[in-house]
Amino acid sequence: MHVDTLWKQTRGKGVTVAVVDTGVNPSTSSLQGQVLPGKDLTGVAGEETDDYDGHGTTVAELIAGTGRGGGLRGLAPDTKIIPFRVSNTQLQDKGGVNARDMEQAIRAAANSEAKIINVSMSSDYYGSSQRDAVEYAQSKGKLVFAGSGNGAQEGNKEQYPAAYPEAVAVAATNAEGRVADFSTHGSYVDISAPGTDIPFWCDENFTQYCESEGTSASTALASATAALIWSKHPEWTGNQVLRVMFESAGRNAKWKPGQVSHYTGHGVVRPNAHITRGLGKPGDPDVSPDTGKRVGGKPGSTPKPPAPSDQGPEATASGDSPALAGSAGKADDSGSGTSSAYLIGGGIAAAAVLAGAGALVARRRQA
């Protein structure tokens, strides 16, 4: 991703990312000074800074970690993080959790100063109220990035909130730039990012990193990419940021114009391709490049929120092969590489893991 080059132009300053996850520990060496006050929605004892798993803290570090003290350095190290703590399956199994914490967290994040909402968790189950929350966030001009899931070899079920049309579903690629074998795929996948061979806090004790993989890391890197572009163009809307991400993504040379893969969506995120080479055009500020509807535009515009639907998103392309979804990292040496070693902090190659899960009883930690 040529971070040494792109960081000369932007490191994400002025952009805040909401991390809806297991909580974010602001005391790790990499996150000191990076975390703003957030909110706990779990319904159990603890604050938004009490990460009961280590997952949310890793996601935050991948986005905004400074690399101090040998910790992970994020792709957008000048961004700030607002944590919104929700429950995963393990916490739910203990009982007494808030069954609506995910939708409430997304709404709270939509009402915060954050421009980007990162949800590195997923569920097998559609929820109309949860989708309403994602629609609400989009109507407020926010970008909601969510992991497509890690169940490609376990039934490949659509995952939520990623599969809601208003969310940006992020798949995982491996070190060769091809879709990772675990990455859940389908017509709802919008974009992809590296998600294998990644340091990840082993547990809530924060004593060491473990190697892991999953679309959680991919989602964090997609959110960080959006933060870099938005920092470079603070006058843009979320629609314009997302359109540039789609148009500048690394794609297989065999793809036809406008083709979208069921495995990697529009391609692999390449922030450098836009920031230093100008690839991608912002286009209409009031039209979502994801849904094609007028929503989330500039203040004073009259966006029309999408009508609620019980159906999943329609297929948008013919990328039926994992091989077709690959090769983006091999295309050239001008910003399309997808090596997992592009984020360095104290000698540790940075990128994280896991695609958690969305609704109560079905929200799980996948490592």
N, C-alpha and C positions, 0 to 999 in steps of 0.2 A: 504493500500500500504506500510505500515511499513516504513514511511519516516524517522523516527528516526534512523532506522538501515541502510537504503540505503544511507542517507546523510552522514554517516561516511565514505563512499567510494567515492561518487561524488554528487555534487550539481549543475552540469552543467557548471562548469567553462571552459572557452575556446570555448564555442559554442554560436553562434549568431542566433537568429530566426527573420526572416522577418515577420511582421504582416501586411497583406494586409487587411485593414479594414477602419473604419470611422475616423482614426487618433488615435494617442496615446498621452495622456496628461502626460508629464514627471514630472509634479509638484505634483502629488499625493504623499502622504507620502510613499506609497509602491513602487513607481517607481523612486524616486529620485536617480540619478546616474546609472540607468539601461537602459536608452534609448539613442541610438546613432542617428546621423543625418540620415534622410530618405528623402522622396520625396512626394510631393503632386501631384496627377495625376487627380484630379477632374475637373480642369478647372475653378473652382470658387475661390473666394477670400479666402485666408487662407493658412496655412502651414500644414505640416504633423503632427505637434504637436497640431493642433486645432481640437480636437475631437468634432464634432458637435452633437454627439449622446450619448457618454459614452460607447458604445459597444466595440470599439477597445481598449480602456483603460482597460476595464475589462479583455478582452482576454489576453492582455499583462501582467496584474497582475497575472492571473492564471498560466501563464508560468513562469514569472520571478519576481513576486512581492516579496519584502523582508519582508512584514508583519509589517514594522515600522509604528508607529502612529495608530495602530488599523486597518490598511489596510489588504488586502488579501496577504497571503504568497503563492507564486506559488510553483508548484511541482519541478521546477528547478531554485531555487532562485539566483544562481550564473551565469545564462545565461544573455546575453544582447539582447536588442530588437532594430530592425530597422523598423520604421513605414513607410508604403506606403499607403497614404490616397486615397481612392476611394469613389464613391458615392453610397448611397443606394436609395431606391425608393423615400423616403421623400425628399431627396436633389434633385433628378432628377425632381420631380414634380415642383420644383421652377424654373427649366429651366436653360439653359446655361452651362450644364455639358459636360464633355468630354465623348463621347459615347464609347470610346475604353480604358477607364481608367483601367479596370480590366486586360486586356491582357498586357497593357503597364506596369502596376505595377508588374505583375508576371515576365515579362522580366527584368525589372529593378532589382527586387529582385534576379533573377537568376544571374545577373551580379555583385551583391554585395558580401560582405564577408559572408553573411548568408549561413548556410548549410541547414537550414530548412525554408520552406515557409508555413506559416499558413494562410489559407483562410477560415474564419468562416462566409462566405457569400455564397449564392447560387442563382441559377436562373433556371427556367423551360426550358430554351432554349439553344440548342447546338450552338456553334459558332466555325467555322473552324479556324479562326485566334486566338481565345482564346485557343483552343486545341493546336495549334502550339506553343503558348507561354508555355503551360504546358510541351509539349514535349521538348521544348528548355531547360527548367529548368531541366528536367530529364537528358538530354544529358550532362548538366553541372555538374551532380553528386548531384543535390539538391533533397531533399525529399519535395514533395508538399502535405500537409495534408489539406483536405477540408471537410466541414460538409455535411453529406448525406442529410440533410434537415429535416424540422419539419412537413411535410405534409402527414404523414401516414394516417390520418383520413380525408384528404382533396384531395383525388384522388391519393395519393401516386405516384406522378410523379417523374421521375428521375431528379436529380438536378445536375447542372454544376457549377463549374468545377469538382465536386466530381465524376461524372459518366464518365469522360474521363479515359480510361484505365491507363494512365500515372500518374494520381493522386491517392492518398491514401484516400479513402472515409471512413469517421469516423461516426459511428452511436452512439446513446446515450443509456445508460442503467440507470435503476433506483437504488434506495438504496438496493434493493434485488438482484441486479446483473442481472436482466432480461431486455430485450429490453424495452425501454420507449414507451408508447402507441403512442406518437407523432412522433417517429423516422422513417423517410422515409426508406423503405427497398427495396431490390432487389439484383440482381446478382452482382451489382457493389460495394456493401459494402465490405470493406476490414478488418476493425477492429472496435472496439467500446471502449467507455470510459464513466465514469459517466457524467450525464447531467441533473440531476433533483435536486431540492431544493438547489439552488445555489445563493449566494449573487452576485448582479450585480449592477453596477452604474445605478441609476434610470434614469438619464438624463445628459445633458451636463453641468449641474451646479456642479456636483460632491460634493453634500452635504450629500447624504446618499445612502446606498445600498438597493435594493429591491430584494425579492426572485423571482427567475425566473427559466426557464428550456429551454433546447434546445441543438442541436448538436454543437452550437458554443463553448460551454464549453467543450464538448467531444473532439472537434478538438484541442483545446488548450492543453488539458491534454495529448492527443496523441503526439502533437508536443513536449511537455515538456518531455515525456517519451523518445522520440528519442534523445532529447538533453542530457539527463542523460546518456544514453547508449553510445552516441557518445563521450561525455566527458570522459567516462571510457575507451573508445577504440578510441583515436583520429586517429589512423592509419587506421581504417576501412573506407570503402566506404559507401555511403548511402544504397546501395543494401544489404550490410551485416548488417547494423543497422536495416533495415526493416525486413530482414529475421529473425533476433533474436526476434524482436517484435512479429512477427507472431507465431514463435515457442514457445515463453514463455507466450503467452496470456492465460488467464483463459478460460477454455472450459468446456462444459457440458460433464460429464463422459460418457454419452450415445453416443457421437459423434464417428464416425468411423475415423480411421487414415486418414488424408488428407481432411476430410470433412470441408467445409466452409459454414457458415450459411448466408442466405439472410438477416438476421436480425442483427447479430453481427459480421459477417465476420469470421475472424480467432479466435475471442474471445475478452475478455476484457483485456485492457492493464495492464501489471503487471511488472513494471520496477524492482521491488525488486526480482522477480523470476529469472531474469538473473543476476542482479548486485551482489546479495549476495548468490545466489544458483547456478548460472552458467547454467540455463536452456536456450536452444537455441544455435544453432551453426551458425557462420557467413557465412560459405559456400563460393561460388564463388564470388569474389569481382566485377566481371564485368557483372553478370547476374541479372536482376531484378527479385525478387521473386514474384512480382505483375504481370508482363507481360510475364516473361520467356524469354525475349529478352536481347541481349547483348547491354547494354547502361549504361552510367553514371558510368563507372568503374574507375580504377586508371589511373592517368596520364601515357600516353605512350601506353595504350591499344587502341584497335580500335573498339569502340562500333559502332553498326549499328543502327541509330535511327529508331523507328517504322514508318512504312508507314502510311500516313494520311488515315483516314477512316471516313465515315459518319455514321458508325454503332456503337452502344453502345457495351460495353464489353459483352462477352458471359457468360452465367451462369457457375459458377465454382463449385457448390455444391448443395446439396439437403436439406439445412436447411430451410424447408418450414414452420416451426412452431415457433411462438414467445416463446413457452414454451421450445422448443429445444434450442433456442438461450439463454436461461436463465441459472440459477444455478451456473454460474461460481463463483459468489461471495460466494456461500455456499459450494464450493468443499472442502476447508480445511482452516486452519488458518495460512498458511505459505506464505502469500503474495497474495492470490487470492481475498481478500475481496474488495468490491466495495462501501464501505460506503462513503457518501458525506462529511464526517467530517474529512478527512485525511489531509486537508491543513488548518492549523490554523494560524491566524495572529491576535494578539490582542483580542483573544476570539471569532473571527468570523470564522465560518466554511467556507472554501474556495472552490469554484468551480463556473464556470460561465454559461452563458446561450446563447440561441439564435442561430439560424442558419440563417444568413442573406441570400442574394441572389445575383446571378451573373451578368446577362446582363442588359444593359440599358432598362428601362421600366419594367423589371421583377425582379430587384434586390430588395429584401424587408427585412425589419427587422421583425423577428418573435419572439415574446416574449411569 
